Amino acid sequence: MTYPYDQNPYQQAPMPYGPGYPMMPRNNGMAIASMCVSLAAIFTCYGAILIGPVGAILGHVSLREINRNPKAYTNRSMALTGIIVGWVVPSLWLLFITFMILAATGVLGTGIQSSFND
């Protein structure tokens, strides 16, 4: 007795699988966190002095990972954004605070100090 689903003895053997697709590079999670923390530092007035360097350090660590294995990760620009924003925002806030202290104490001149007394 033969079954209708038996293999045909004259059928050609199936072709083996091809090489397939190469592994796609993925995003580095620490680079994403670096950019998010650094951008959050822009909106947190005096907290930027503490939060900004955290984002910059995360950016440095993730950039080192990306440089070690460039074929595995794609978001180098996010790590660079985290580093740049993470160092620039706190330094701007420190300059602003320094300017305000110098202006309030009269070191910069009496014209600026008189505007605080009004």
Secondary structure, DSSP 8 states (H G I E B T S, - for coil): ---TTS--TT---------------B--HHHHHHHHHHHHHHTSGGGHHHHHHHHHHHHHHHHHHHHH-TTTB--HHHHHHHHHHHHHHHHHHHHHHHHHHHHHHTTT-HHHHHHHH-
